Amino acid sequence: MKTRVFFFVQFIPLFSEKMPHIDRISALHDDLLVNILSQVPTKDAVTTMVLSKRWGLVWTMVPKLEYNDTSKEGGKSLWRLVDKSLQLHKAPVLQSLRIQAERQFTDDADVGKCVSYAVDHNVRELALIIPSLILPTQPKILLLPSNFYTSKTLVNLTLSCSALVIDVPSLACFPLLQTLALLKVVFKDESSHVRLLANCPALSYLRVNRYCGDNVKTFIVKVPSLKSFTYTQNDRRASRSLVLDSPGLRHLIIFDYGDLGSIQNMPHLETAYVGHLVPQPNDKFLRSFSSVGNLYLRLMDVACFSAINFPRLMKFKLHLLKPSSSEFVPGYSEYCSLEPLIFFLHNSPILKVLTISYDVGPDFEDLPLSWNQQSSVPGCLLSHLEIFVWDKFGGRRRQERECVAYIFANSKCLKTATVLPRCSYRLEEIVEDIKSMYRVSESSQLITHSDSTILEG
């Protein structure tokens, strides 16, 4: 739609030289023309100034500025455009400023000047997405101007640049900031991010993507107003930890190789996606999710399930995987038992949807389960479970087959059971084995192929 609008704006005046009464766009009110130009990248909006005197200053009143570097030459042309256009810009209020450089920034890129201009013009949305300078010398360090840390109007903020150093003064204040994304930035010290978050009283959405050299060992998030938090920490070598204490959280996404033992106080959590890829995760981190309604876990081991209650859990997905040979972790057991899952089912009384992706190779040690020796069947199987999915079913592992057979035989309310074989090898034999398993719910539907072919029970 944006391309069509600009195409129309660009070419109608050319035809009007021969048919002057056709140029109806130029006759529109300035407010409408400004709104049209706000829908296209600033580079295109600026070019309209050459169309006619009527268009000469229209773009300067556009309240949304968006700069995207797509040139193959690098970022010089982008920053020249930013500098010149800001000098000519006349809108009293700047709703948004977005600068995205696909290549490294150059020495003449005065990022601080751009940010200062935006803050002085009451910017509500600010996004700086700038890759680091790729040179054998020390990367350029970028500092934000002092007026940035006292913006009274910022609502949405995205900072993405590993050369950007966040140095938060003691008097920082972002009274209206609701959405914050810190993507591979560097903090001056261990407490800079704490001061930043402590001075965002209205913050609802926080996204953090840690940088390997961000100067923070323990990342602390204590924001009472926070509703959604996404946290990614991919450095396996560093000894890092996350401290999370935000009682208002509703949605949480974490992917981390570090310590998650200090997550607490989330009584209102609705949805959680957690990738905790450590050899032997303890149950301390998992206890923090006991009140969640929907839970998705990526783990290497399920031993941590044994003694935790999930009274509100209705949807659960487990992605159980082993590390590849290139990332094998000392302390990881070759034996990946499914035994603790029976305790998990006992402790999840209203579970309705259970999905397991069993990404464990056939070379892992295989031991039979003792589930059939249980004195009682989990209540969720008897009266609640309606959808069951087992992905990457190998067919040869005894505990894997016994687990599926147990759930089939005891899930009285089951409506749909999906068991997808790992590969096409021995596919017909595996499918016939799955179909031969007894299902107590005779009306349930069985799906055994990824094309969702339904085989009636």
For each residue, the residues with C-beta under 8 A, 3 or more apart:
1: 4 5 39
2: 5 6 39 40
3: 6 7 40
4: 1 7 8
5: 1 2 8 9 36 39 40
6: 2 3 9 10 40 44
7: 3 4 10 11
8: 4 5 11 12 25
9: 5 6 12 25 36 37 48 51
10: 6 7 13 14 47 48 51
11: 7 8 14 15
12: 8 9 15 16 22 23 24 25 26
13: 10 16 17 23 25 26 51 52 55
14: 10 11 17
15: 11 12 18 19 22 23
16: 12 13 19 20 21 22 23 26
17: 13 14 20
18: 15
19: 15 16 22
20: 16 17 23
21: 16
22: 12 15 16 19
23: 12 13 15 16 20 26 27
24: 12 27 28
25: 8 9 12 13 28 33
26: 12 13 16 23 52 54 55
27: 23 24
28: 24 25 32 33
29: 32 33
30: 33 34 58 61
31: 34 35
32: 28 29 35 36
33: 25 28 29 30 36 37 55 58
34: 30 31 37 38 58 61 62 63
35: 31 32 38 39
36: 5 9 32 33 39 40
37: 9 33 34 40 45 48 58 59 62
38: 34 35 45 62 63 64
39: 1 2 5 35 36
40: 2 3 5 6 36 37 44 45
41: 44 45 66 67 68
42: 45 46 59 62 65 66 67 81 85
43: 46 47 67 68 81
44: 6 40 41 47 48
45: 37 38 40 41 42 48 59 62
46: 42 43 49 59 81 85
47: 10 43 44 50
48: 9 10 37 44 45 51 55 58 59
49: 46 55 56 57 58 59
50: 47 55
51: 9 10 13 48 54 55
52: 13 26 55 56
53: 56
54: 26 51 58
55: 13 26 33 48 49 50 51 52 58 59
56: 49 52 53
57: 49 60 61 90
58: 30 33 34 37 48 49 54 55 61 62
59: 37 42 45 46 48 49 55 62
60: 57 88 89 90 91
61: 30 34 57 58 90 91
62: 34 37 38 42 45 58 59 65 89 91
63: 34 38 91 93 94 95 96
64: 38 94 95 96
65: 42 62 85 86 89 94 96 97 98
66: 41 42 96 97 98
67: 41 42 43 78 81 82 98 99 100
68: 41 43 78 100 102
69: 75 77 78 100 101 102 103
70: 102
71: 74 75 77 78 103
72:
73: 76 77
74: 71 77 103 104 106
75: 69 71 78 79 101 103 104 105 106 109
76: 73 79 80 106 108
77: 69 71 73 74 80 81
78: 67 68 69 71 75 81 82 99 101
79: 75 76 82 83 105 106 108 109 110
80: 76 77 83 84 108
81: 42 43 46 67 77 78 84 85
82: 67 78 79 85 86 99 114
83: 79 80 86 87 110 113
84: 80 81 87 88
85: 42 46 65 81 82 88 89
86: 65 82 83 89 113 114 117
87: 83 84
88: 60 84 85
89: 60 62 65 85 86 94
90: 57 60 61
91: 60 61 62 63 94 121
92: 121
93: 63 121 122
94: 63 64 65 89 91 97 117 118 121 122 123
95: 63 64 123 124 125
96: 63 64 65 66 123 124 125 126 127 156
97: 65 66 94 114 118 123 125 126 127
98: 65 66 67 125 126 127 129
99: 67 78 82 111 114 127 128 129 130
100: 67 68 69 127 129 130
101: 69 75 78 104 105 109 129 130 131
102: 68 69 70 131
103: 69 71 74 75 131
104: 74 75 101 131 132 133 134 135
105: 75 79 101 109 111 130 131 133 140
106: 74 75 76 79 109
107: 140
108: 76 79 80
109: 75 79 101 105 106 130
110: 79 83 113 114
111: 99 105 114 115 128 130 142 144 164
112: 115 116 142 143 144 145
113: 83 86 110 116 117 145
114: 82 86 97 99 110 111 117 118
115: 111 112 118 119 126 128 144 145 148
116: 112 113 119 120 145 147 148
117: 86 94 113 114 120 121
118: 94 97 114 115 121 123 126
119: 115 116 122 123 145 147 148 151 153 154
120: 116 117 147
121: 91 92 93 94 117 118
122: 93 94 119 152 153
123: 94 95 96 97 118 119 126 151 153 154
124: 95 96 153 154 155 156
125: 95 96 97 98 154 155 156 157
126: 96 97 98 115 118 123 154 156 157 158
127: 96 97 98 99 100 156 157 158
128: 99 111 115 158 159 160 161 164
129: 98 99 100 101 158 160 161 183
130: 99 100 101 105 109 111 142 160 161 163 164
131: 101 102 103 104 105 134 161
132: 104 139 161 162 163
133: 104 105 139 140 163
134: 104 131
135: 104 139
136:
137:
138:
139: 132 133 135 162 163
140: 105 107 133 163
141: 163 165
142: 111 112 130 161 163 164 165
143: 112 164 165 167
144: 111 112 115 148 149 164 166 167
145: 112 113 115 116 119 148
146: 149 150 169
147: 116 119 120 150 151
148: 115 116 119 144 145 151
149: 144 146 168 169 171 172 173 174
150: 146 147 171 172 173
151: 119 123 147 148 154 174 177
152: 122 173 175 176
153: 119 122 123 124 176
154: 119 123 124 125 126 151 157 174 176 177
155: 124 125 176 177 178 179
156: 96 124 125 126 127 177 178 179
157: 125 126 127 154 174 177 179 180 181
158: 126 127 128 129 180 181 183
159: 128 164 166 181 182 183 185
160: 128 129 130 181 183 184 185
161: 128 129 130 131 132 142 164 184 185
162: 132 139 184 185 186 211 213
163: 130 132 133 139 140 141 142 186
164: 111 128 130 142 143 144 159 161 185 186
165: 141 142 143 185 186 187 188
166: 144 159 182 185 186 187 188 192 193 196
167: 143 144 187 188 192
168: 149 172 188 192 193 195 196 199
169: 146 149 172 195
170: 195
171: 149 150
172: 149 150 168 169 195 196 199
173: 149 150 152 199
174: 149 151 154 157 177 199 200 203
175: 152 201 202
176: 152 153 154 155 202
177: 151 154 155 156 157 174 180 200 202 203
178: 155 156 202 203 204 205
179: 155 156 157 203 204 205 206
180: 157 158 177 200 203 205 206 207
181: 157 158 159 160 206 207 208
182: 159 166 185 193 206 207 208 209
183: 129 158 159 160 207 208 209
184: 160 161 162 209 210 211 214
185: 159 160 161 162 164 165 166 182 211 214
186: 162 163 164 165 166 211 213 214 215
187: 165 166 167 190 192 193 214 215 216
188: 165 166 167 168 192 215
189: 192 215
190: 187 194 215 216 217 218
191: 194 195
192: 166 167 168 187 188 189 195 196 215
193: 166 168 182 187 196 197 216 219 220
194: 190 191 197 198 220 222
195: 168 169 170 172 191 192 198 199
196: 166 168 172 192 193 199 200
197: 193 194 200 203 206 220 221 222 223
198: 194 195 222
199: 168 172 173 174 195 196
200: 174 177 180 196 197 203 223 225
201: 175 225
202: 175 176 177 178 225
203: 174 177 178 179 180 197 200 206 223 225 226
204: 178 179 225 226 227 228
205: 178 179 180 226 227 228 229
206: 179 180 181 182 197 203 221 223 226 228 229 230
207: 180 181 182 183 229 230 231
208: 181 182 183 219 221 229 230 231 232
209: 182 183 184 232
210: 184 214 216 219 231 232 233 234 235 240
211: 162 184 185 186 214
212: 235 238
213: 162 186
214: 184 185 186 187 210 211
215: 186 187 188 189 190 192
216: 187 190 193 210 219 240
217: 190 238 239 240 241
218: 190 240 241 242 243
219: 193 208 210 216 231 233 240 241 242 243
220: 193 194 197 243
221: 197 206 208 226 229 231 242 243 244 245 246
222: 194 197 198 243 245 246
223: 197 200 203 206 226 246
224: 246 247 248
225: 200 201 202 203 204 248
226: 203 204 205 206 221 223 229 246 248 249
227: 204 205 248 249 250 251
228: 204 205 206 249 250 251 252
229: 205 206 207 208 221 226 244 246 249 251 252 253
230: 206 207 208 252 253 254
231: 207 208 210 219 221 242 244 253 254 255 256
232: 208 209 210 254 255 256
233: 210 219 240 242 255 256 257 258
234: 210 255 257
235: 210 212 238 240 257 258
236: 257 327 329
237:
238: 212 217 235 258
239: 217 258 259
240: 210 216 217 218 219 233 235 256 258 259
241: 217 218 219 258 259 260 261 262
242: 218 219 221 231 233 254 256 258 259 260 262 263
243: 218 219 220 221 222 262 263
244: 221 229 231 262 263 264 266 288
245: 221 222 264 265
246: 221 222 223 224 226 229 249 265 266
247: 224 265 266 267 268
248: 224 225 226 227 268
249: 226 227 228 229 246 252 266 268 269
250: 227 228 268 269 270 271
251: 227 228 229 269 270 271 272
252: 228 229 230 249 266 269 271 272 273 274
253: 229 230 231 272 273 274
254: 230 231 232 242 260 272 273 274 275 276
255: 231 232 233 234 274 275 298
256: 231 232 233 240 242 260 275 276
257: 233 234 235 236 277 278
258: 233 235 238 239 240 241 242
259: 239 240 241 242 262
260: 241 242 254 256 263 274 276 281 285
261: 241 282 284 285
262: 241 242 243 244 259
263: 242 243 244 260 266 285 288
264: 244 245 288
265: 245 246 247
266: 244 246 247 249 252 263 269 288 289 291 292
267: 247 291
268: 247 248 249 250 291
269: 249 250 251 252 266 272 289 291 292 293
270: 250 251 292 293 294
271: 250 251 252 292 293 294 295
272: 251 252 253 254 269 289 292 294 295 296
273: 252 253 254 296
274: 252 253 254 255 260 285 289 295 296 297 298
275: 254 255 256 297 298
276: 254 256 260 281 285 297 298 299
277: 257 298 299 300 323
278: 257 281 300 329
279: 300 301 329 330 331 332 333
280: 300 301 303 331 332 333
281: 260 276 278 285 286 299 300 301 303 304
282: 261 285 304
283: 286 287 304 305 306 307 308
284: 261 287 288
285: 260 261 263 274 276 281 282 288 304
286: 281 283 289 290 304 305 308
287: 283 284 290 308
288: 244 263 264 266 284 285
289: 266 269 272 274 286 292 295 310
290: 286 287 308 309 310 311
291: 266 267 268 269 311 312
292: 266 269 270 271 272 289 295 310 312 313
293: 269 270 271 312 313 314 315
294: 270 271 272 313 314 315 316
295: 271 272 274 289 292 310 313 315 316 317
296: 272 273 274 316 317 318 319
297: 274 275 276 316 317 318 319
298: 255 274 275 276 277 319 321
299: 276 277 281 302 304 318 319 320 321
300: 277 278 279 280 281 320 321 322 323 329 332 336
301: 279 280 281 304 320 332 333 336
302: 299 305 318 320 336 337 338 340 341 344
303: 280 281 306 337 340
304: 281 282 283 285 286 299 301 308 340
305: 283 286 302 308 340 341 343 344 347
306: 283 303 340 343 344
307: 283 343 347
308: 283 286 287 290 304 305 344 347
309: 290 347
310: 289 290 292 295 313 316 344 347 348 351
311: 290 291 349 350
312: 291 292 293 350
313: 292 293 294 295 310 316 348 350 351
314: 293 294 350 351 352 353
315: 293 294 295 351 352 353
316: 294 295 296 297 310 313 348 351 353 354 355
317: 295 296 297 355 356 357
318: 296 297 299 302 341 355 356 357
319: 296 297 298 299 357 359
320: 299 300 301 302 336 356 357 358 359 360
321: 298 299 300 357 359 360
322: 300 332 336 359 360 361 364
323: 277 300 327 328 329 332
324: 327 328
325: 328
326:
327: 236 323 324
328: 323 324 325 332
329: 236 278 279 300 323 332
330: 279
331: 279 280
332: 279 280 300 301 322 323 328 329
333: 279 280 301 336
334: 364 365
335: 364 365 367
336: 300 301 302 320 322 333 360 364
337: 302 303 340 367 399
338: 302 341 369 399 400 403
339: 342 369 370 371 399
340: 302 303 304 305 306 337 343 344
341: 302 305 318 338 344 345 403
342: 339 345 346 369 371 374 378 406
343: 305 306 307 340 346 347
344: 302 305 306 308 310 340 341 347 348
345: 341 342 348 351 354 378 380 381
346: 342 343 376 378 379
347: 305 307 308 309 310 343 344
348: 310 313 316 344 345 351 378 380
349: 311 378 379 380 384
350: 311 312 313 314 380 384
351: 310 313 314 315 316 345 348 354 380 384 385
352: 314 315 380 384 385 386 387
353: 314 315 316 385 386 387 388
354: 316 345 351 385 387 388 389 407
355: 316 317 318 387 388 389 390 391
356: 317 318 320 389 390 391
357: 317 318 319 320 321 391 392
358: 320 390 391 392 393 394 400
359: 319 320 321 322 392
360: 320 321 322 336 364 397
361: 322 364
362: 394 396 397
363:
364: 322 334 335 336 360 361
365: 334 335
366: 396 397 398 399
367: 335 337 398 399
368: 398 399 402
369: 338 339 342 372 398 399 402 403 406
370: 339 373 374
371: 339 342 374 402 403 406
372: 369 402 406
373: 370
374: 342 370 371 377
375:
376: 346
377: 374 381 382 410
378: 342 345 346 348 349 381 382 410
379: 346 349 382 383 384
380: 345 348 349 350 351 352 383 384 385
381: 345 377 378 384 385 407 410 411 412
382: 377 378 379 410 412 413
383: 379 380 412 413
384: 349 350 351 352 379 380 381 413
385: 351 352 353 354 380 381 388 407 411 413 414
386: 352 353 413 414 415 416
387: 352 353 354 355 414 415 416
388: 353 354 355 385 407 411 414 416 417 418
389: 354 355 356 417 418 419 420
390: 355 356 358 393 403 404 418 419 420
391: 355 356 357 358 418 420
392: 357 358 359 420 421 422
393: 358 390 400 404 419 420 421 422 430 434
394: 358 362 397 400 421 422
395: 400 401 421 422 426 429 430 433
396: 362 366
397: 360 362 366 394 400 401
398: 366 367 368 369 401 402
399: 337 338 339 366 367 368 369 402 403
400: 338 358 393 394 395 397 403 404
401: 395 397 398 404 405 433
402: 368 369 371 372 398 399 405 406
403: 338 341 369 371 390 399 400 406 407
404: 390 393 400 401 407 408 419 434 437
405: 401 402 408 409 437 438
406: 342 369 371 372 402 403 409 410
407: 354 381 385 388 403 404 410 411
408: 404 405 411 414 417 437 438 439 440
409: 405 406 437 438 439 440
410: 377 378 381 382 406 407 440
411: 381 385 388 407 408 414 417 439 440 441 444
412: 381 382 383 440 441
413: 382 383 384 385 386 441
414: 385 386 387 388 408 411 417 439 440 441 444
415: 386 387 441 443 444 445
416: 386 387 388 444 445 447
417: 388 389 408 411 414 439 444 445 446 447
418: 388 389 390 391 446 447 448
419: 389 390 393 404 434 446 447 448
420: 389 390 391 392 393 447 448 449 450
421: 392 393 394 395 424 427 430 431 448
422: 392 393 394 395
423: 427
424: 421 427
425:
426: 395 429 430
427: 421 423 424 430 431
428: 431 432
429: 395 426 432 433
430: 393 395 421 426 427 433 434
431: 421 427 428 434 435 448 449
432: 428 429 435 436
433: 395 401 429 430 436 437
434: 393 404 419 430 431 437 446 448
435: 431 432 446 448 455
436: 432 433
437: 404 405 408 409 433 434
438: 405 408 409
439: 408 409 411 414 417 442 444 446 457
440: 408 409 410 411 412 414
441: 411 412 413 414 415 444 457
442: 439 457
443: 415 457
444: 411 414 415 416 417 439 441 457
445: 415 416 417 454 455 456 457
446: 417 418 419 434 435 439 454 455 456 457
447: 416 417 418 419 420 452 453 454 455
448: 418 419 420 421 431 434 435 453 455
449: 420 431 452 453
450: 420
451:
452: 447 449
453: 447 448 449
454: 445 446 447
455: 435 445 446 447 448
456: 445 446
457: 439 441 442 443 444 445 446
